Amino acid sequence: MPATYDDFGPQFWEDLKSWLGNEMDYQRGIPTIERHHHHVNIGYTKQ
């Protein structure tokens, strides 16, 4: 895990979710990316 992951990681997942949903008009399906309530840095990848 890069030391700067906290700075860019969660925002990357949120941006990807937005791009897949809003900008791609769900053409690739419904994004299932969700923030985890406890594992805030790895929760996205655990879904």
PDBQT receptor file of N, H, CA, C and O in Angstrom, charges set to zero:
ATOM      1  N   MET A   1       0.852  -1.163   0.000  1.00  0.00    +0.000 N 
ATOM      2  CA  MET A   1       0.000   0.000   0.000  1.00  0.00    +0.000 C 
ATOM      3  C   MET A   1       0.905   1.236   0.000  1.00  0.00    +0.000 C 
ATOM      4  O   MET A   1       1.709   1.411   0.916  1.00  0.00    +0.000 OA
ATOM      5  N   PRO A   2       0.782   2.084  -1.009  1.00  0.00    +0.000 N 
ATOM      6  CA  PRO A   2       1.582   3.315  -1.024  1.00  0.00    +0.000 C 
ATOM      7  C   PRO A   2       1.258   4.198   0.178  1.00  0.00    +0.000 C 
ATOM      8  O   PRO A   2       0.124   4.231   0.656  1.00  0.00    +0.000 OA
ATOM      9  N   ALA A   3       2.245   4.890   0.641  1.00  0.00    +0.000 N 
ATOM     10  H   ALA A   3       3.166   4.864   0.253  1.00  0.00    +0.000 HD
ATOM     11  CA  ALA A   3       2.060   5.766   1.806  1.00  0.00    +0.000 C 
ATOM     12  C   ALA A   3       1.016   6.850   1.551  1.00  0.00    +0.000 C 
ATOM     13  O   ALA A   3       0.388   7.332   2.494  1.00  0.00    +0.000 OA
ATOM     14  N   THR A   4       0.824   7.235   0.308  1.00  0.00    +0.000 N 
ATOM     15  H   THR A   4       1.334   6.844  -0.458  1.00  0.00    +0.000 HD
ATOM     16  CA  THR A   4      -0.124   8.311  -0.017  1.00  0.00    +0.000 C 
ATOM     17  C   THR A   4      -1.508   7.782  -0.410  1.00  0.00    +0.000 C 
ATOM     18  O   THR A   4      -2.347   8.547  -0.887  1.00  0.00    +0.000 OA
ATOM     19  N   TYR A   5      -1.751   6.500  -0.216  1.00  0.00    +0.000 N 
ATOM     20  H   TYR A   5      -1.070   5.878   0.172  1.00  0.00    +0.000 HD
ATOM     21  CA  TYR A   5      -3.042   5.929  -0.608  1.00  0.00    +0.000 C 
ATOM     22  C   TYR A   5      -4.215   6.662   0.036  1.00  0.00    +0.000 C 
ATOM     23  O   TYR A   5      -5.238   6.888  -0.610  1.00  0.00    +0.000 OA
ATOM     24  N   ASP A   6      -4.070   7.030   1.296  1.00  0.00    +0.000 N 
ATOM     25  H   ASP A   6      -3.238   6.847   1.821  1.00  0.00    +0.000 HD
ATOM     26  CA  ASP A   6      -5.154   7.751   1.989  1.00  0.00    +0.000 C 
ATOM     27  C   ASP A   6      -5.523   9.041   1.263  1.00  0.00    +0.000 C 
ATOM     28  O   ASP A   6      -6.668   9.489   1.317  1.00  0.00    +0.000 OA
ATOM     29  N   ASP A   7      -4.544   9.630   0.586  1.00  0.00    +0.000 N 
ATOM     30  H   ASP A   7      -3.614   9.266   0.542  1.00  0.00    +0.000 HD
ATOM     31  CA  ASP A   7      -4.780  10.900  -0.107  1.00  0.00    +0.000 C 
ATOM     32  C   ASP A   7      -5.507  10.722  -1.434  1.00  0.00    +0.000 C 
ATOM     33  O   ASP A   7      -6.305  11.579  -1.816  1.00  0.00    +0.000 OA
ATOM     34  N   PHE A   8      -5.245   9.620  -2.148  1.00  0.00    +0.000 N 
ATOM     35  H   PHE A   8      -4.598   8.924  -1.837  1.00  0.00    +0.000 HD
ATOM     36  CA  PHE A   8      -5.831   9.479  -3.487  1.00  0.00    +0.000 C 
ATOM     37  C   PHE A   8      -6.720   8.243  -3.654  1.00  0.00    +0.000 C 
ATOM     38  O   PHE A   8      -7.585   8.242  -4.530  1.00  0.00    +0.000 OA
ATOM     39  N   GLY A   9      -6.542   7.220  -2.869  1.00  0.00    +0.000 N 
ATOM     40  H   GLY A   9      -5.840   7.222  -2.157  1.00  0.00    +0.000 HD
ATOM     41  CA  GLY A   9      -7.259   5.956  -3.054  1.00  0.00    +0.000 C 
ATOM     42  C   GLY A   9      -8.773   6.060  -2.985  1.00  0.00    +0.000 C 
ATOM     43  O   GLY A   9      -9.450   5.736  -3.961  1.00  0.00    +0.000 OA
ATOM     44  N   PRO A  10      -9.326   6.505  -1.854  1.00  0.00    +0.000 N 
ATOM     45  CA  PRO A  10     -10.782   6.585  -1.759  1.00  0.00    +0.000 C 
ATOM     46  C   PRO A  10     -11.410   7.488  -2.831  1.00  0.00    +0.000 C 
ATOM     47  O   PRO A  10     -12.480   7.178  -3.356  1.00  0.00    +0.000 OA
ATOM     48  N   GLN A  11     -10.749   8.592  -3.150  1.00  0.00    +0.000 N 
ATOM     49  H   GLN A  11      -9.880   8.843  -2.724  1.00  0.00    +0.000 HD
ATOM     50  CA  GLN A  11     -11.300   9.482  -4.174  1.00  0.00    +0.000 C 
ATOM     51  C   GLN A  11     -11.284   8.815  -5.537  1.00  0.00    +0.000 C 
ATOM     52  O   GLN A  11     -12.193   9.027  -6.340  1.00  0.00    +0.000 OA
ATOM     53  N   PHE A  12     -10.254   8.005  -5.813  1.00  0.00    +0.000 N 
ATOM     54  H   PHE A  12      -9.515   7.832  -5.162  1.00  0.00    +0.000 HD
ATOM     55  CA  PHE A  12     -10.202   7.255  -7.067  1.00  0.00    +0.000 C 
ATOM     56  C   PHE A  12     -11.430   6.366  -7.210  1.00  0.00    +0.000 C 
ATOM     57  O   PHE A  12     -12.066   6.355  -8.264  1.00  0.00    +0.000 OA
ATOM     58  N   TRP A  13     -11.769   5.616  -6.157  1.00  0.00    +0.000 N 
ATOM     59  H   TRP A  13     -11.252   5.625  -5.301  1.00  0.00    +0.000 HD
ATOM     60  CA  TRP A  13     -12.914   4.705  -6.211  1.00  0.00    +0.000 C 
ATOM     61  C   TRP A  13     -14.217   5.475  -6.393  1.00  0.00    +0.000 C 
ATOM     62  O   TRP A  13     -15.093   5.035  -7.138  1.00  0.00    +0.000 OA
ATOM     63  N   GLU A  14     -14.356   6.614  -5.725  1.00  0.00    +0.000 N 
ATOM     64  H   GLU A  14     -13.645   6.971  -5.120  1.00  0.00    +0.000 HD
ATOM     65  CA  GLU A  14     -15.565   7.429  -5.886  1.00  0.00    +0.000 C 
ATOM     66  C   GLU A  14     -15.664   7.982  -7.306  1.00  0.00    +0.000 C 
ATOM     67  O   GLU A  14     -16.745   8.012  -7.893  1.00  0.00    +0.000 OA
ATOM     68  N   ASP A  15     -14.535   8.418  -7.849  1.00  0.00    +0.000 N 
ATOM     69  H   ASP A  15     -13.657   8.394  -7.371  1.00  0.00    +0.000 HD
ATOM     70  CA  ASP A  15     -14.528   8.932  -9.224  1.00  0.00    +0.000 C 
ATOM     71  C   ASP A  15     -14.865   7.828 -10.220  1.00  0.00    +0.000 C 
ATOM     72  O   ASP A  15     -15.602   8.060 -11.178  1.00  0.00    +0.000 OA
ATOM     73  N   LEU A  16     -14.330   6.631 -10.001  1.00  0.00    +0.000 N 
ATOM     74  H   LEU A  16     -13.730   6.442  -9.223  1.00  0.00    +0.000 HD
ATOM     75  CA  LEU A  16     -14.632   5.499 -10.879  1.00  0.00    +0.000 C 
ATOM     76  C   LEU A  16     -16.116   5.156 -10.821  1.00  0.00    +0.000 C 
ATOM     77  O   LEU A  16     -16.740   4.899 -11.851  1.00  0.00    +0.000 OA
ATOM     78  N   LYS A  17     -16.671   5.153  -9.633  1.00  0.00    +0.000 N 
ATOM     79  H   LYS A  17     -16.165   5.362  -8.797  1.00  0.00    +0.000 HD
ATOM     80  CA  LYS A  17     -18.107   4.878  -9.474  1.00  0.00    +0.000 C 
ATOM     81  C   LYS A  17     -18.941   5.914 -10.229  1.00  0.00    +0.000 C 
ATOM     82  O   LYS A  17     -19.911   5.564 -10.902  1.00  0.00    +0.000 OA
ATOM     83  N   SER A  18     -18.568   7.167 -10.116  1.00  0.00    +0.000 N 
ATOM     84  H   SER A  18     -17.780   7.451  -9.570  1.00  0.00    +0.000 HD
ATOM     85  CA  SER A  18     -19.284   8.235 -10.812  1.00  0.00    +0.000 C 
ATOM     86  C   SER A  18     -19.144   8.090 -12.327  1.00  0.00    +0.000 C 
ATOM     87  O   SER A  18     -20.121   8.248 -13.059  1.00  0.00    +0.000 OA
ATOM     88  N   TRP A  19     -17.948   7.795 -12.791  1.00  0.00    +0.000 N 
ATOM     89  H   TRP A  19     -17.155   7.667 -12.196  1.00  0.00    +0.000 HD
ATOM     90  CA  TRP A  19     -17.712   7.645 -14.222  1.00  0.00    +0.000 C 
ATOM     91  C   TRP A  19     -18.512   6.480 -14.793  1.00  0.00    +0.000 C 
ATOM     92  O   TRP A  19     -19.147   6.612 -15.839  1.00  0.00    +0.000 OA
ATOM     93  N   LEU A  20     -18.483   5.348 -14.111  1.00  0.00    +0.000 N 
ATOM     94  H   LEU A  20     -17.967   5.241 -13.261  1.00  0.00    +0.000 HD
ATOM     95  CA  LEU A  20     -19.222   4.177 -14.585  1.00  0.00    +0.000 C 
ATOM     96  C   LEU A  20     -20.721   4.428 -14.602  1.00  0.00    +0.000 C 
ATOM     97  O   LEU A  20     -21.422   3.987 -15.514  1.00  0.00    +0.000 OA
ATOM     98  N   GLY A  21     -21.206   5.133 -13.599  1.00  0.00    +0.000 N 
ATOM     99  H   GLY A  21     -20.637   5.491 -12.858  1.00  0.00    +0.000 HD
ATOM    100  CA  GLY A  21     -22.641   5.365 -13.494  1.00  0.00    +0.000 C 
ATOM    101  C   GLY A  21     -23.127   6.551 -14.292  1.00  0.00    +0.000 C 
ATOM    102  O   GLY A  21     -23.874   6.394 -15.257  1.00  0.00    +0.000 OA
ATOM    103  N   ASN A  22     -22.714   7.722 -13.899  1.00  0.00    +0.000 N 
ATOM    104  H   ASN A  22     -22.107   7.850 -13.114  1.00  0.00    +0.000 HD
ATOM    105  CA  ASN A  22     -23.238   8.948 -14.492  1.00  0.00    +0.000 C 
ATOM    106  C   ASN A  22     -22.696   9.246 -15.879  1.00  0.00    +0.000 C 
ATOM    107  O   ASN A  22     -23.460   9.521 -16.805  1.00  0.00    +0.000 OA
ATOM    108  N   GLU A  23     -21.390   9.193 -16.022  1.00  0.00    +0.000 N 
ATOM    109  H   GLU A  23     -20.770   8.970 -15.271  1.00  0.00    +0.000 HD
ATOM    110  CA  GLU A  23     -20.787   9.601 -17.290  1.00  0.00    +0.000 C 
ATOM    111  C   GLU A  23     -20.900   8.545 -18.385  1.00  0.00    +0.000 C 
ATOM    112  O   GLU A  23     -21.004   8.885 -19.564  1.00  0.00    +0.000 OA
ATOM    113  N   MET A  24     -20.881   7.278 -18.009  1.00  0.00    +0.000 N 
ATOM    114  H   MET A  24     -20.797   7.003 -17.052  1.00  0.00    +0.000 HD
ATOM    115  CA  MET A  24     -21.016   6.197 -18.998  1.00  0.00    +0.000 C 
ATOM    116  C   MET A  24     -22.475   5.761 -19.129  1.00  0.00    +0.000 C 
ATOM    117  O   MET A  24     -22.787   4.841 -19.885  1.00  0.00    +0.000 OA
ATOM    118  N   ASP A  25     -23.354   6.417 -18.402  1.00  0.00    +0.000 N 
ATOM    119  H   ASP A  25     -23.101   7.164 -17.788  1.00  0.00    +0.000 HD
ATOM    120  CA  ASP A  25     -24.786   6.132 -18.452  1.00  0.00    +0.000 C 
ATOM    121  C   ASP A  25     -25.089   4.646 -18.219  1.00  0.00    +0.000 C 
ATOM    122  O   ASP A  25     -25.966   4.062 -18.855  1.00  0.00    +0.000 OA
ATOM    123  N   TYR A  26     -24.336   4.063 -17.291  1.00  0.00    +0.000 N 
ATOM    124  H   TYR A  26     -23.624   4.538 -16.774  1.00  0.00    +0.000 HD
ATOM    125  CA  TYR A  26     -24.539   2.662 -16.882  1.00  0.00    +0.000 C 
ATOM    126  C   TYR A  26     -24.382   1.668 -18.028  1.00  0.00    +0.000 C 
ATOM    127  O   TYR A  26     -24.918   0.562 -17.957  1.00  0.00    +0.000 OA
ATOM    128  N   GLN A  27     -23.657   2.039 -19.082  1.00  0.00    +0.000 N 
ATOM    129  H   GLN A  27     -23.222   2.937 -19.140  1.00  0.00    +0.000 HD
ATOM    130  CA  GLN A  27     -23.449   1.144 -20.217  1.00  0.00    +0.000 C 
ATOM    131  C   GLN A  27     -22.641  -0.097 -19.843  1.00  0.00    +0.000 C 
ATOM    132  O   GLN A  27     -22.727  -1.116 -20.528  1.00  0.00    +0.000 OA
ATOM    133  N   ARG A  28     -21.875  -0.026 -18.789  1.00  0.00    +0.000 N 
ATOM    134  H   ARG A  28     -21.806   0.802 -18.233  1.00  0.00    +0.000 HD
ATOM    135  CA  ARG A  28     -21.057  -1.158 -18.329  1.00  0.00    +0.000 C 
ATOM    136  C   ARG A  28     -21.690  -1.853 -17.132  1.00  0.00    +0.000 C 
ATOM    137  O   ARG A  28     -21.036  -2.652 -16.462  1.00  0.00    +0.000 OA
ATOM    138  N   GLY A  29     -22.953  -1.558 -16.857  1.00  0.00    +0.000 N 
ATOM    139  H   GLY A  29     -23.484  -0.909 -17.401  1.00  0.00    +0.000 HD
ATOM    140  CA  GLY A  29     -23.648  -2.142 -15.721  1.00  0.00    +0.000 C 
ATOM    141  C   GLY A  29     -23.733  -1.162 -14.570  1.00  0.00    +0.000 C 
ATOM    142  O   GLY A  29     -23.282  -0.021 -14.672  1.00  0.00    +0.000 OA
ATOM    143  N   ILE A  30     -24.311  -1.614 -13.483  1.00  0.00    +0.000 N 
ATOM    144  H   ILE A  30     -24.678  -2.541 -13.401  1.00  0.00    +0.000 HD
ATOM    145  CA  ILE A  30     -24.472  -0.785 -12.296  1.00  0.00    +0.000 C 
ATOM    146  C   ILE A  30     -23.238  -0.944 -11.418  1.00  0.00    +0.000 C 
ATOM    147  O   ILE A  30     -22.910  -2.062 -11.021  1.00  0.00    +0.000 OA
ATOM    148  N   PRO A  31     -22.541   0.158 -11.102  1.00  0.00    +0.000 N 
ATOM    149  CA  PRO A  31     -21.352   0.048 -10.262  1.00  0.00    +0.000 C 
ATOM    150  C   PRO A  31     -21.723  -0.423  -8.848  1.00  0.00    +0.000 C 
ATOM    151  O   PRO A  31     -22.705   0.035  -8.265  1.00  0.00    +0.000 OA
ATOM    152  N   THR A  32     -20.932  -1.327  -8.324  1.00  0.00    +0.000 N 
ATOM    153  H   THR A  32     -20.134  -1.700  -8.798  1.00  0.00    +0.000 HD
ATOM    154  CA  THR A  32     -21.176  -1.858  -6.978  1.00  0.00    +0.000 C 
ATOM    155  C   THR A  32     -20.150  -1.336  -5.984  1.00  0.00    +0.000 C 
ATOM    156  O   THR A  32     -20.031  -1.863  -4.878  1.00  0.00    +0.000 OA
ATOM    157  N   ILE A  33     -19.420  -0.317  -6.366  1.00  0.00    +0.000 N 
ATOM    158  H   ILE A  33     -19.517   0.112  -7.264  1.00  0.00    +0.000 HD
ATOM    159  CA  ILE A  33     -18.380   0.250  -5.513  1.00  0.00    +0.000 C 
ATOM    160  C   ILE A  33     -19.039   0.976  -4.345  1.00  0.00    +0.000 C 
ATOM    161  O   ILE A  33     -19.833   1.895  -4.547  1.00  0.00    +0.000 OA
ATOM    162  N   GLU A  34     -18.712   0.568  -3.140  1.00  0.00    +0.000 N 
ATOM    163  H   GLU A  34     -18.067  -0.179  -2.976  1.00  0.00    +0.000 HD
ATOM    164  CA  GLU A  34     -19.267   1.198  -1.940  1.00  0.00    +0.000 C 
ATOM    165  C   GLU A  34     -18.178   1.391  -0.898  1.00  0.00    +0.000 C 
ATOM    166  O   GLU A  34     -17.265   0.574  -0.775  1.00  0.00    +0.000 OA
ATOM    167  N   ARG A  35     -18.284   2.455  -0.170  1.00  0.00    +0.000 N 
ATOM    168  H   ARG A  35     -19.025   3.118  -0.270  1.00  0.00    +0.000 HD
ATOM    169  CA  ARG A  35     -17.361   2.701   0.936  1.00  0.00    +0.000 C 
ATOM    170  C   ARG A  35     -17.764   1.802   2.099  1.00  0.00    +0.000 C 
ATOM    171  O   ARG A  35     -18.948   1.681   2.413  1.00  0.00    +0.000 OA
ATOM    172  N   HIS A  36     -16.793   1.181   2.727  1.00  0.00    +0.000 N 
ATOM    173  H   HIS A  36     -15.832   1.279   2.471  1.00  0.00    +0.000 HD
ATOM    174  CA  HIS A  36     -17.045   0.322   3.870  1.00  0.00    +0.000 C 
ATOM    175  C   HIS A  36     -17.047   1.183   5.125  1.00  0.00    +0.000 C 
ATOM    176  O   HIS A  36     -16.222   2.089   5.249  1.00  0.00    +0.000 OA
ATOM    177  N   HIS A  37     -17.957   0.920   6.057  1.00  0.00    +0.000 N 
ATOM    178  H   HIS A  37     -18.626   0.184   5.956  1.00  0.00    +0.000 HD
ATOM    179  CA  HIS A  37     -18.084   1.772   7.246  1.00  0.00    +0.000 C 
ATOM    180  C   HIS A  37     -16.889   1.682   8.181  1.00  0.00    +0.000 C 
ATOM    181  O   HIS A  37     -16.602   2.637   8.903  1.00  0.00    +0.000 OA
ATOM    182  N   HIS A  38     -16.188   0.558   8.185  1.00  0.00    +0.000 N 
ATOM    183  H   HIS A  38     -16.420  -0.218   7.599  1.00  0.00    +0.000 HD
ATOM    184  CA  HIS A  38     -15.048   0.402   9.097  1.00  0.00    +0.000 C 
ATOM    185  C   HIS A  38     -13.714   0.409   8.348  1.00  0.00    +0.000 C 
ATOM    186  O   HIS A  38     -12.772   1.081   8.766  1.00  0.00    +0.000 OA
ATOM    187  N   HIS A  39     -13.634  -0.316   7.271  1.00  0.00    +0.000 N 
ATOM    188  H   HIS A  39     -14.400  -0.862   6.931  1.00  0.00    +0.000 HD
ATOM    189  CA  HIS A  39     -12.394  -0.416   6.496  1.00  0.00    +0.000 C 
ATOM    190  C   HIS A  39     -12.405   0.668   5.411  1.00  0.00    +0.000 C 
ATOM    191  O   HIS A  39     -12.624   0.379   4.235  1.00  0.00    +0.000 OA
ATOM    192  N   VAL A  40     -12.170   1.900   5.819  1.00  0.00    +0.000 N 
ATOM    193  H   VAL A  40     -11.992   2.135   6.775  1.00  0.00    +0.000 HD
ATOM    194  CA  VAL A  40     -12.363   3.028   4.907  1.00  0.00    +0.000 C 
ATOM    195  C   VAL A  40     -11.368   3.065   3.755  1.00  0.00    +0.000 C 
ATOM    196  O   VAL A  40     -11.661   3.665   2.721  1.00  0.00    +0.000 OA
ATOM    197  N   ASN A  41     -10.207   2.446   3.900  1.00  0.00    +0.000 N 
ATOM    198  H   ASN A  41      -9.969   1.959   4.740  1.00  0.00    +0.000 HD
ATOM    199  CA  ASN A  41      -9.215   2.474   2.826  1.00  0.00    +0.000 C 
ATOM    200  C   ASN A  41      -9.229   1.227   1.965  1.00  0.00    +0.000 C 
ATOM    201  O   ASN A  41      -8.878   1.298   0.787  1.00  0.00    +0.000 OA
ATOM    202  N   ILE A  42      -9.621   0.087   2.512  1.00  0.00    +0.000 N 
ATOM    203  H   ILE A  42      -9.906   0.029   3.468  1.00  0.00    +0.000 HD
ATOM    204  CA  ILE A  42      -9.630  -1.136   1.724  1.00  0.00    +0.000 C 
ATOM    205  C   ILE A  42     -11.039  -1.626   1.458  1.00  0.00    +0.000 C 
ATOM    206  O   ILE A  42     -11.229  -2.576   0.698  1.00  0.00    +0.000 OA
ATOM    207  N   GLY A  43     -12.014  -1.007   2.060  1.00  0.00    +0.000 N 
ATOM    208  H   GLY A  43     -11.860  -0.236   2.678  1.00  0.00    +0.000 HD
ATOM    209  CA  GLY A  43     -13.383  -1.455   1.909  1.00  0.00    +0.000 C 
ATOM    210  C   GLY A  43     -13.884  -1.459   0.487  1.00  0.00    +0.000 C 
ATOM    211  O   GLY A  43     -14.689  -2.314   0.118  1.00  0.00    +0.000 OA
ATOM    212  N   TYR A  44     -13.423  -0.518  -0.323  1.00  0.00    +0.000 N 
ATOM    213  H   TYR A  44     -12.769   0.176  -0.023  1.00  0.00    +0.000 HD
ATOM    214  CA  TYR A  44     -13.851  -0.453  -1.712  1.00  0.00    +0.000 C 
ATOM    215  C   TYR A  44     -13.479  -1.728  -2.462  1.00  0.00    +0.000 C 
ATOM    216  O   TYR A  44     -14.266  -2.240  -3.258  1.00  0.00    +0.000 OA
ATOM    217  N   THR A  45     -12.294  -2.230  -2.207  1.00  0.00    +0.000 N 
ATOM    218  H   THR A  45     -11.654  -1.815  -1.560  1.00  0.00    +0.000 HD
ATOM    219  CA  THR A  45     -11.816  -3.396  -2.945  1.00  0.00    +0.000 C 
ATOM    220  C   THR A  45     -12.377  -4.697  -2.382  1.00  0.00    +0.000 C 
ATOM    221  O   THR A  45     -12.248  -5.743  -3.017  1.00  0.00    +0.000 OA
ATOM    222  N   LYS A  46     -12.990  -4.655  -1.217  1.00  0.00    +0.000 N 
ATOM    223  H   LYS A  46     -13.094  -3.804  -0.701  1.00  0.00    +0.000 HD
ATOM    224  CA  LYS A  46     -13.525  -5.855  -0.601  1.00  0.00    +0.000 C 
ATOM    225  C   LYS A  46     -14.911  -6.175  -1.122  1.00  0.00    +0.000 C 
ATOM    226  O   LYS A  46     -15.396  -7.282  -0.890  1.00  0.00    +0.000 OA
ATOM    227  N   GLN A  47     -15.566  -5.271  -1.808  1.00  0.00    +0.000 N 
ATOM    228  H   GLN A  47     -15.172  -4.372  -1.997  1.00  0.00    +0.000 HD
ATOM    229  CA  GLN A  47     -16.935  -5.470  -2.288  1.00  0.00    +0.000 C 
ATOM    230  C   GLN A  47     -16.990  -6.490  -3.375  1.00  0.00    +0.000 C 
ATOM    231  O   GLN A  47     -18.068  -6.780  -3.894  1.00  0.00    +0.000 OA
TER     232      GLN A  47
